[in-house]
């Protein structure tokens, strides 16, 4: 086989998109002439982020099924049918040797069509508790790459590979604290709390920060990714007294610099965020989102808390999150313990290991 063709589907959030791009980059490193095509959901952030990374993407009209009774669910079956039809056309035209699903709305239709066409499929399950789509797709998948132990509760044991989650390529850039402080306009000598509510933001975390910002002492700084939906509101609500040492932004493009500056991170417990924090060994306070399927973020966080590798604050208790982070940043013994324990969970070669499996499957076709 002179040139392999890889189809990668999924997205919706940075937690799906950035690992997908990392897998694509790792495939290209191993096989520079590999052809890669992404399939995402129309209107979702992958339609912007994937082309920015240098890859072609096709959008499907697929959307999620809302668990609450809503008129929007009436369009779900029609969008699903149109997405299946478009997925068939994409696969017929592109003729992939392997299909990769990373989670998100587009993964379901694409991998369902691919498996029916006899194309080997690889699933990349990021969470400790998989969603319904991946549990269904697992029946036809050739390999399932996971990030947590004991996933044979959900998937066939003989298909599972413990690879970890791929992280963004630029996170391992060699940057120092002085460079990071200059980028954000902060003081390199003062402690800093980094708040990352996810690529779209997290309303309850943002409100928790505002409601407890008085707990941030004068000798402590903050970098706060509020998300594009909440940025103006949060900037308006931040008291004037904090504006010199609290940087509020919608999206952090240089996460390598943000992580270099952060002594403690406050974060949702998305799988990709956890993998990045483990790789960089950053002590973390997780506030799991209660609005995700199967409460999987709490399960993700508890996998670390049970190993004394992180601190958990429930979403309903989010108004104590600043105090919790400040207490942690001032406790060197606990900082060192959390850092050492979360580092043990890191899988630095995840993208390369998954890419190798993708290539093996493509060559088996």
N, C-alpha and C positions, 0 to 999 in steps of 0.2 A: 504493500500500500504506500503510494508515494506521498499522498496528502490526505490527512484526516479532516473530517468535518464534524464539528461539535456544536450541538444546539443546547443553549442554557436558558432555562425558563424560571421565572419567579420575580419577586420584588415586592413593592408596596411600601417598604420602609428601608432605612439604611441598614438595618439588621439583616435583611436578605440581600440587598444590592451589593454592599461592599464585599461580603464573602464571595459572591458570584463573580465579581470583577477580579478578585484575588485568584480564584481558581482559573479564570481565563488567562490572566497574566502568567500563572505558573505553567499552564499548558503551552503558551507561546514561548516561554523560556526553554522548555524541554523540546518542543517542536516548533521552531519559528515559522514554518510554512503552513501550520494548521489553520484551517478556516473556522471562524467562530461566529455564530449568530445568536443573538439574544432574543427572547420573546418575553414581553412584559404586558402589563395592563395599561390600557389607554388612560391618560390623565394622571398616572401615578409617577412618583419621582424617578423611577428607573428610566423613563422616557427622556429625562434630562441628564441624569448621572452617567448612564452607559455610553451615550455618544461622547460625552466629555472625557471619558476614559479611552476613547478611540475605537469603540466597537459599534457595529450596526445593530439596531434593535427594531423589531416589529411589534406593534401594539395590538392586543386583543381587546374586544369590548367587554370582557368578563368583569364581574363585580361580585362582592361577597353577599352571602345571604344573611340578613339581619335577624338576630334571635328575637328581638322585640317585634311585635306586630306593627307593620308599616306598609304603606302603599308601594314603597320602593321594591318590596319583594315580588310584586306582580311582574316586574320586568326581568327578574332573575332567570327564569327558564329560557326566555328569548335571547338574552345575552349569552347564556351558556351554549345554546345551540349555534349561534353565530360564531362564538369563539371556537367551538369544536370544528366547524366548517373551515374557519380561517386557519386553524392549527393543521388541519389535513392538507390545505394548500401549501402552507409553509414547509411542511415535511416533504410533500411531493416535489416542490421546487428545489429545496436545499439539499435533500437526500442525505441527512446526517448519518454518520456511522455510530453515534452515541448521543443520548439525550440526558441532560443533567437537570434535576429539579432542586431548587434551593428554598422552596417555600414561597407562599404568596399566591394571589389569585390565579396567575397565569400557569402555575405549575400543574394544576389538576388537568385542564383540557389538553395541554401539550404532552404530558407524559402518558396520559390515557391513550391518545392517538398514536404516539410513538410505540408504546408497548404492543398495541394491536397490529402495528405494521412490522413487528418483529425486530425493532431497533432496541438494542440493549440500553437499559435505563439505570442511572445512578441517582440515588436520593442523598441530599445532604441535610440531615436533621440537626438543627442547632440546639434545640431545647432538651431539658431532662424529661419533659412530658410532651410527646409529639401530638400535633393536631390531627384532626380526623382525616384530612386530605392525605397526609403522608402515611397514616395507618392503612388507608385503602390502597394507595399506590404501592405500598411495600409488597403486596402480594405478587406484583408483576416485576418489581425491580430486581436487577441482577446484583447490585451492591447497595448497601446503606451505610454511609459514613456518619458517625455520631460523635458527640463531644462528651458524653457522660457514661459512666459504668451502668451495668444492670439494665441495658436497653432491650435485652431479650424478653423483657416483660411485654414489649409491644411489637417487636419485629422478630422474624426468623433468625435464630442465632447464627446460622451458617452464612447469612448475608451481611452481618454486621462487621464493620471495621471501626475501631476506636482511633479516629484521626485528630479529633479536636476541631475547632472552628477556625477557618481562615480569617486573618485580620488584614486591615488596610496596609498596603506595602510601605507607605511612608512613615509608619509608626516607629520603625526601628532606625530612623534617621538619627545620626549622632548630633544632638543639639544640647547646649548647656543652658543652665537656668538663667544666666545673664541675657542670652539671646532671646529666651522665651519672655523674660520680664520686659525687655525693650519692646518686643512685638506687641504686648498687651498694655504697655504703659504702666507697669507695676514695679514694685520694689523687690529685687531678687533676695534681699536679706530677710524679708518678712514671710511668715507662713501664709499659705494660700489654699483655699478650698475651691475645688472645681466642681461645678454643677452641670451635669449633662442629662437633660430630660428626654433624650431621644431626638432624632433628626427633625421631627415635627413639633417637638415640645410636649410638655405634660402639664395640664392645667393644675392638678392638685399639688404637684411638686412646686410649681411656680408660686401658687398661693401660699404654700407652706414656707417658702423662702421669704416672701414679703411679710407674712404674719410673724415671723420669728427673726427678722433681720436685726432687731435690736440685740440679739444674743451674739452678734459678731463683734468681738472686741476691736479696739482701735489698732492693735498690733497685728491684725489678721486681715487678709485680702480675699477676694472672691472673683472667679471667672464664672459667668453664669450664662449657659446656652439656654435661652428661654423658648426658642422655636419661632418660626415665622408667623404662626397664628397669634402669638402672645407678646411679641417683642415690644410693640408700642405701648400696650397696657402696662407691662411690667416696668418699662423705663419711666412711665408717668407716675407709677406708684412708689418707685424707689425714693426714699427720703433724700433730700439734698445732702445731708451730712455724710452719706455713704458713697456718693457718686465718684469720689476720687479713688476709692479703693475697691469698688465693685464694678467690674466690667460686664455689662449686659449686652449680649449679642444674640442674633437669631440662629446663626449656623457657624460653627467653627471649622474653617477650611484647613487650618494647620493644627490638627489634633496632636501631632508630634510635639509641637510647642506647648499646647495646653497641658498635656500629660507631663511634660518636663517641669512645668510650673506647679502642678497640683500636688500638694503634700497628702491630701485626702480628697477622695472623689465621692460626691453624692450622685447616685444614678438610679434609673430604673434597672430592673434585673433582666434585661434582654440578653439573649445568649451571646451575641456578638460583643456587646459591651463587657460582659464578664470575661470573655476570652481575651480581649485587649488588655483589660486590667490585670488579668493573671499573667500574661506575657510580660507586662511591665512591672509587675509586683507592687502595684499601688494599693495601699490600704483604702477600703471602700465602705461606704454606708449605702445599702441598697433599700430602695423604696419600691417594692414590686407593684406593678400596675394591677388593679383588681378587674380591669376591663378587657382581659385577654382570655382566650379560650382555655378551658380546663385549669384556670389559675396557674398557668405554667411558669409565670415569673416568680411566684412564691416558691415553687418547687426548685427552680433554678437557684434562687438565693439560698434556700435552706440546704442545698447540696454543699454550699460553702460555709454557711453558719455552723453546720454540724461538724465541720472540720476546723473550726476556729480560724477561718480564713476571711471572714467578713462580718459586718454588723448589719442587722436588719431593723428597719423602722417600718411599721405597718402604715399603709396609706391613710388610714383613719387617724394615725398619730403624727401626721406629717409636720404639724406645727412645732415638734420638738427636734426636727431634723438639723437645724443649724446648731443648736446646743449640743446635740449628739456628735456632730462633726467637729465642733470646737473642742469638746472634751477629748475626742480622739486625737486631734492634731497636737494637743498638749501632753499626751501620754506616750512618751518615747518607747516604753516597754511594750505597750499594746500595739503601737505602730509597727515595731519590729516583728512582733509575733504574727500579726495579720499579713504583713508583707512576705515573710518567709513561707507561711502556709498557703497563701494564694499562688505563690510562684510554683509550688509543687504541682499545681493543676494546669500549668501552661503546656501547650502543645505548639512549639514554635515552627514546626515543619508541616503544619496542617495543610496548607495550600498545595505544597509540593506532593505530599502523600496522596491527596485526593486527585491531583492532576495525573499522577502515575496510574491510578486506578482507571481514570477516564480514558487514558491512552490505551491501556490494556484492553478495556471493553471495546474501544473503537477498532482495534486491530483484530479482535475476535470475530467481528461482524463479517 
